[in-house]
Amino acid sequence: MISVEKLLTELTDCDFKEMLEVRKPKSWLKSVSAFANERGGGLIFGMADNKTVVGLADIKGDIDIISKQIKEKITPLPSVDFRAYETDEGKDILIVEVATGNETPYFYSADGNLIAYIRVGSDSVPAPHNRLRELVMRGKNLTADALSTEYKVDDMTFTILDAAFKKVKKQILTKNDYISFGLCKPDCTLTNAGLMFSDECPLLQSRVFCTRWDGLDKSGGADDAIDDKEFEGDLISQLQKSHDFVKMNMKVRWKKMSDHRIDKPDYADRAVFEALANALMHRDYDVAGSEVHVDMFDDRLEIYSPGGMPDGTLIQEREIDSVPSTRRNPIIAEIFHRLDYIERRGSGLKKMQLETSYLHGYTEEYAPEFRSTATEFHVIFKNMNYGLHNAIGQDNRVASLVDFCSSPRTRKEMQEFVGIASRDHFKKTFLVPLLESEQLRMTIPDKPSSRNQKYVKV
């Protein structure tokens, strides 16, 4: 006999089936396809979704049916292992364990359909076009950044890449280096990676959009955006310029001690750089019309990159320490590693957490957040000084508004002066507190609703 808990810990992912659906095999065969296409998993027959053991009456007969259906309707044939157990409750269950395949994509082939499935959370769904292309390339032991282009090395210039290697590695790159690094083929045809490190990369999706928004969301405050830039060209310049954009738009407060000074930046600089490097080297470049986005708000910094986790899992459901190093674009990652932009493989997310934890005043609530879907990856850094900035900005605007009302002003004039679009927000945040604290008074106290009502400094 074996406990259910022990069984579940042995599986990377699993689906529960109370019984074998003989007439609707697609309901479970799609999970076989998904497990083989990604990081493996198991189907547990005889157990409900709530982990209640129901049991199976004829395990041997079920194995024969499952084996036959997989052979007939999953192509190519994945590696499958059948394990029967009697649980502590004395009931029989069957685990069909599917190994990660090397011949991806594994298709469900029946009913006139040919569909490759992937896992999104706990569901098996048809692979979108870009993920299907990734699976095809993985089955051929290829990656998107290793594919050949129509450009030759001599067609492009690489002054930024060459200068970076000369500065960091004291190395002058030759064509043999470009070949050994995977930037071009032996015939000097550039790969996608080589093209993206060229000075004027022509790939439209290889760009970074950076925006400093006014407020806490993209609806804006007095202005929609305070600053915005678009960076294209080689990946090194994109990384450096987007990093400079963040540094220009964040603040560094400081606290004077008896014999030294404590810097209090909004964000950990090294953590931000690591996140930007990860976004550029792990993004899905097959997603046309989508770019890396860096969005700075008053209270947070968000970095978005196209493409979810390469293994189809959701990062918010994983333990960061256990996430394996899976590089979607290994050539780009290797160049970044050689230039000391990133540390050892697989340590990026942990590095962001660690660097942020070094900030003065850090608590767990300021830990970076990581979120992903099948097509997106987000890193969110919390502004360590948001409360301080907000209070100081509020105090300054309050003082300025009171001085502005040295001459009687209408509510509309006051609202425009502080740059707040919402009337209710202005009244709640400024007008009512100033009246209650008697810093302002109405010029016609008995007619507060009058259109001519004005307010004046006490």
C-alpha positions in Angstrom: 0.0 0.0 0.0 1.1 3.6 -0.7 -0.1 7.0 0.5 -1.7 9.4 -2.0 0.6 12.2 -0.8 3.8 10.2 -1.6 2.5 9.5 -5.1 1.8 13.1 -5.8 5.3 14.3 -4.7 6.9 11.9 -7.3 5.2 13.6 -10.3 6.2 16.9 -11.8 2.6 17.5 -13.0 -0.5 15.5 -13.0 -4.2 15.2 -14.1 -6.8 13.3 -12.1 -9.3 11.0 -13.7 -12.0 9.2 -11.7 -12.4 6.7 -14.5 -11.1 5.9 -17.9 -13.2 7.7 -20.5 -13.3 5.0 -23.2 -15.7 6.9 -25.5 -14.0 10.2 -25.1 -10.2 9.4 -25.2 -9.3 12.9 -26.2 -10.2 14.1 -22.7 -7.1 12.4 -21.4 -5.0 11.9 -24.5 -4.5 15.7 -24.8 -2.7 15.5 -21.5 -0.4 12.8 -22.8 0.5 15.0 -25.7 1.1 18.0 -23.4 3.2 16.1 -20.9 5.4 14.7 -23.7 5.8 18.1 -25.3 6.9 19.8 -22.0 8.3 18.6 -18.7 6.5 15.3 -18.3 3.8 14.3 -15.9 1.3 11.7 -15.0 -2.4 10.8 -15.4 -3.8 9.3 -12.2 -6.8 7.1 -13.0 -9.1 6.3 -10.1 -8.8 9.6 -8.3 -11.1 12.6 -8.3 -9.9 16.2 -8.7 -10.2 16.8 -5.0 -7.8 13.8 -4.5 -10.5 11.5 -3.2 -9.6 7.9 -4.2 -12.4 6.3 -6.2 -10.6 3.3 -7.4 -10.6 1.2 -10.6 -12.4 -2.1 -11.1 -10.2 -3.5 -13.9 -6.7 -2.1 -14.0 -5.3 -4.7 -16.5 -8.1 -4.0 -18.9 -7.7 -0.2 -18.6 -3.9 -0.5 -19.3 -4.7 -2.4 -22.5 -7.1 0.3 -23.6 -4.8 3.2 -22.7 -1.8 1.6 -24.3 -3.7 1.0 -27.6 -5.2 4.5 -27.7 -1.8 6.1 -27.2 -0.2 4.0 -29.9 -3.0 4.8 -32.4 -3.6 8.5 -31.6 -0.4 10.1 -30.3 2.4 10.6 -32.8 5.3 10.1 -32.5 4.9 7.6 -29.8 6.0 9.0 -26.4 7.7 7.1 -23.6 5.0 5.9 -21.2 5.2 4.0 -17.9 2.3 2.2 -16.3 2.2 1.8 -12.5 -0.6 0.2 -10.5 -1.0 0.8 -6.7 -3.2 -0.1 -3.9 -3.8 3.0 -1.7 -4.1 3.2 2.1 -7.9 3.0 1.5 -7.5 -0.4 -0.1 -8.5 0.8 -3.6 -6.6 0.4 -6.8 -5.4 3.3 -8.9 -3.3 3.6 -12.0 -0.6 6.1 -12.8 0.3 6.6 -16.5 3.6 8.5 -16.3 4.6 10.3 -19.5 8.3 11.3 -19.9 9.5 14.5 -21.5 10.0 13.7 -25.2 13.0 14.4 -27.5 11.0 14.2 -30.7 8.6 17.1 -30.2 6.0 18.0 -31.1 3.8 15.1 -30.0 0.5 15.4 -31.7 -3.0 14.1 -30.8 -4.0 12.6 -34.2 -7.6 11.6 -34.5 -11.0 12.8 -35.7 -9.4 14.5 -38.7 -7.3 16.6 -36.3 -3.6 17.0 -35.7 -3.1 19.0 -32.5 0.0 19.5 -30.3 -1.0 20.3 -26.7 0.9 22.1 -24.0 0.3 22.7 -20.3 -0.9 26.1 -19.1 -1.2 25.8 -15.3 -3.2 22.6 -14.7 -4.8 22.6 -18.1 -3.8 21.0 -21.4 -4.5 23.4 -24.3 -3.6 23.5 -28.0 -0.2 25.0 -28.6 -0.3 28.5 -30.2 1.7 29.1 -33.4 4.8 30.4 -31.7 4.9 27.6 -29.1 4.3 25.0 -31.9 7.3 26.4 -33.8 9.4 26.2 -30.6 8.4 22.5 -30.2 9.3 21.8 -33.9 12.7 23.4 -33.4 13.3 21.6 -30.1 12.6 18.3 -31.8 15.3 19.2 -34.4 17.7 20.4 -31.6 17.4 24.0 -32.8 16.6 27.3 -31.2 15.2 30.5 -32.7 18.4 32.4 -32.2 20.4 29.7 -34.1 18.3 29.9 -37.3 20.0 31.2 -40.4 19.1 34.6 -42.0 19.6 36.0 -45.5 22.3 38.3 -44.2 26.1 37.7 -44.3 28.6 38.9 -41.7 30.1 41.4 -44.2 26.6 42.9 -44.8 26.4 44.3 -41.3 28.6 46.1 -38.8 29.3 45.1 -35.2 31.1 48.0 -33.7 29.1 47.8 -30.4 29.7 44.1 -29.9 33.4 44.3 -30.9 34.0 47.2 -28.5 32.2 45.4 -25.6 34.4 42.3 -26.0 37.5 44.4 -26.3 36.7 46.3 -23.1 35.5 43.4 -21.0 37.5 40.5 -22.4 40.5 42.3 -23.9 39.6 40.3 -27.0 39.3 41.4 -30.6 36.7 39.2 -32.4 37.4 37.4 -35.6 35.1 35.7 -38.1 36.1 32.4 -36.5 34.9 33.7 -33.1 31.6 34.7 -34.7 31.3 31.1 -36.0 32.3 29.4 -32.7 29.9 31.7 -30.7 27.0 30.7 -33.1 26.6 34.2 -34.4 27.1 33.0 -38.0 27.4 29.8 -39.9 30.6 28.5 -41.5 29.6 30.1 -44.8 29.4 33.5 -42.9 25.6 33.6 -43.0 24.3 35.3 -39.9 22.1 33.6 -37.5 19.2 35.4 -35.8 21.5 36.0 -32.8 24.2 37.4 -35.0 21.7 39.7 -36.6 20.4 40.9 -33.2 23.9 41.9 -32.2 24.5 43.9 -35.4 24.6 47.7 -35.0 21.4 48.2 -37.0 19.4 45.1 -36.5 16.5 45.1 -39.0 14.2 42.8 -36.9 11.2 45.0 -35.9 10.3 42.9 -32.9 13.8 43.4 -31.4 13.0 46.6 -29.5 12.4 47.9 -26.0 9.7 50.4 -25.2 10.3 52.4 -21.9 7.8 54.7 -20.3 7.7 56.6 -17.0 3.9 56.9 -16.4 2.4 59.7 -14.3 0.7 58.0 -11.4 -0.1 54.4 -10.5 -1.5 53.2 -13.8 -1.4 54.0 -17.5 -4.4 56.3 -17.3 -2.0 59.0 -16.1 -2.3 61.9 -13.8 -1.7 65.5 -14.9 0.0 63.9 -18.0 -0.2 60.4 -19.3 3.6 59.9 -19.4 6.4 61.9 -18.0 9.1 60.3 -20.2 9.2 57.6 -22.9 11.8 56.2 -25.2 12.0 53.5 -27.8 15.3 51.6 -28.3 16.2 49.4 -31.2 19.4 48.2 -32.9 21.8 45.8 -31.3 21.0 44.0 -28.1 23.8 45.5 -26.1 22.7 49.0 -26.8 19.1 48.1 -26.0 20.2 46.7 -22.6 22.4 49.6 -21.7 19.9 52.3 -22.8 16.9 50.8 -21.1 19.0 50.5 -18.0 20.0 54.1 -18.3 16.3 55.1 -18.7 15.4 53.4 -15.4 18.3 55.1 -13.6 17.3 58.5 -15.0 13.7 58.1 -13.8 14.3 56.7 -10.4 15.3 58.6 -7.3 18.1 57.9 -4.8 17.3 59.3 -1.3 20.1 59.3 1.3 20.3 59.4 5.0 23.2 61.0 6.8 24.8 59.0 9.7 27.5 60.1 12.1 30.3 58.9 10.0 28.8 57.8 6.7 25.8 58.2 4.4 23.2 55.5 3.6 21.9 55.6 0.0 18.2 54.7 -0.4 17.4 54.1 -4.1 13.9 53.3 -5.3 15.1 50.0 -6.8 18.2 47.8 -6.6 20.2 48.7 -9.6 21.8 45.3 -10.2 18.4 43.6 -9.8 16.9 45.9 -12.5 19.9 45.2 -14.8 19.5 41.5 -14.3 15.8 41.7 -15.1 16.4 43.7 -18.3 19.1 41.2 -19.4 16.8 38.3 -18.7 13.9 39.9 -20.7 16.1 40.4 -23.8 17.8 37.0 -23.8 14.8 34.8 -22.8 12.0 36.5 -24.7 10.2 34.8 -27.6 11.4 36.6 -30.7 8.9 34.6 -32.9 6.1 36.9 -31.5 6.0 39.5 -34.2 4.6 42.9 -33.3 5.5 42.5 -29.6 8.5 44.1 -27.8 10.0 44.2 -24.3 8.2 46.9 -22.3 9.6 48.7 -19.3 6.8 50.6 -17.4 7.7 52.8 -14.5 4.9 53.9 -12.1 5.0 55.9 -8.9 4.9 52.8 -6.8 6.5 50.1 -9.0 8.6 49.1 -12.0 7.2 46.4 -14.4 9.3 44.7 -17.1 7.3 42.6 -19.6 8.7 40.3 -22.2 6.9 38.2 -24.8 6.9 34.4 -24.1 6.0 32.5 -21.0 8.1 29.8 -19.3 9.9 27.6 -21.9 8.6 24.5 -20.1 5.0 25.7 -20.1 4.7 26.1 -16.3 3.6 29.3 -14.5 6.4 31.0 -12.6 4.0 32.1 -9.8 3.3 28.4 -9.1 7.0 27.5 -8.8 9.5 27.7 -6.1 12.2 30.1 -7.4 15.0 28.0 -6.0 13.8 24.9 -8.0 13.3 26.6 -11.4 15.8 24.9 -13.8 18.0 26.8 -16.2 16.2 26.6 -19.5 17.5 29.0 -22.1 15.1 29.9 -24.9 17.9 31.7 -26.8 21.2 30.0 -25.7 23.4 31.9 -28.1 22.3 35.3 -26.8 22.5 34.1 -23.2 26.1 32.9 -23.9 27.2 36.3 -25.3 25.6 38.1 -22.3 27.4 35.6 -20.0 30.8 36.2 -21.7 30.3 40.0 -21.3 29.6 39.6 -17.6 26.0 40.9 -17.9 24.6 37.8 -16.2 26.1 35.4 -13.6 25.9 31.7 -13.6 23.1 30.1 -15.6 19.8 29.7 -13.9 20.5 32.3 -11.1 18.7 35.3 -12.6 15.5 35.3 -10.6 17.3 34.5 -7.4 19.8 37.3 -8.1 16.9 39.8 -8.4 15.5 38.7 -5.1 18.9 38.8 -3.3 20.0 42.2 -4.7 16.6 43.7 -3.7 16.9 42.3 -0.2 20.1 44.3 0.3 18.3 47.6 0.1 18.0 49.7 3.2 14.6 49.3 4.9 13.8 46.1 3.0 11.0 43.8 4.2 9.3 40.8 2.6 6.5 43.1 1.2 9.2 44.6 -1.2 10.3 41.3 -2.7 10.1 41.2 -6.5 7.1 39.5 -8.0 7.2 37.2 -11.0 4.2 36.4 -13.1 3.8 34.5 -16.3 1.2 33.2 -18.7 1.6 31.0 -21.8 2.7 34.0 -23.8 4.0 36.6 -21.3 6.5 37.1 -18.5 6.4 39.9 -16.0 8.9 41.1 -13.3 7.5 43.6 -10.8 9.8 45.6 -8.5 8.2 47.6 -5.6 9.4 51.2 -5.1 11.2 51.2 -1.8 10.6 54.9 -1.3 7.0 55.2 -2.7 5.5 56.2 0.7 8.2 58.8 1.2 7.9 60.3 -2.3 4.2 60.3 -2.1 4.1 62.1 1.3 6.8 64.6 0.3 5.0 65.3 -3.0 1.7 65.6 -1.3 3.1 68.0 1.3 4.7 70.2 -1.4 1.5 70.3 -3.4 -0.6 71.1 -0.3 1.7 74.0 0.6 1.8 75.3 -2.9 -2.0 75.1 -3.2 -2.5 77.0 0.1 -0.2 79.8 -1.2 -2.0 79.7 -4.6 -5.2 80.6 -2.6 -3.8 83.8 -1.2 -6.2 85.3 -3.7 -9.7 83.6 -3.8 -9.7 80.7 -6.3 -12.5 78.5 -7.6 -12.5 74.8 -7.2 -11.7 74.3 -10.9 -8.7 76.7 -10.7 -7.3 74.9 -7.7 -7.8 71.5 -9.3 -6.0 72.6 -12.5 -3.2 74.0 -10.4 -2.4 70.7 -8.8 -3.0 68.8 -12.0 -5.7 66.3 -10.9 -8.3 65.3 -13.5 -10.8 63.8 -11.1 -13.1 66.2 -9.2 -13.9 63.6 -6.5 -10.2 62.7 -6.1 -9.3 66.4 -5.7 -12.0 67.1 -3.1 -11.2 64.0 -1.1 -7.4 64.4 -1.2 -7.0 68.2 -1.0 -10.1 70.4 -0.6 -11.9 68.7 2.3 -8.7 68.1 4.4 -7.7 71.8 3.9 -11.1 73.1 4.9 -11.3 70.8 8.0 -7.8 71.8 9.1 -8.9 75.5 8.6 -6.0 76.2 6.2 -8.6 77.3 3.7 -12.1 78.8 4.0 -15.0 79.3 1.7 -15.6 82.9 0.7 -19.4 82.4 0.9 -19.9 80.0 3.7 -23.7 79.8 3.4 -23.6 78.9 -0.3 -21.2 76.1 -0.7 -22.8 74.8 -3.9 -22.7 78.1 -5.7 -20.9 78.1 -9.0 -19.2 81.4 -7.8 -17.9 79.8 -4.6 -14.2 80.5 -4.1 -11.7 79.4 -1.5 -9.1 81.6 0.2 -6.1 81.0 2.5 -6.9 81.6 6.1 
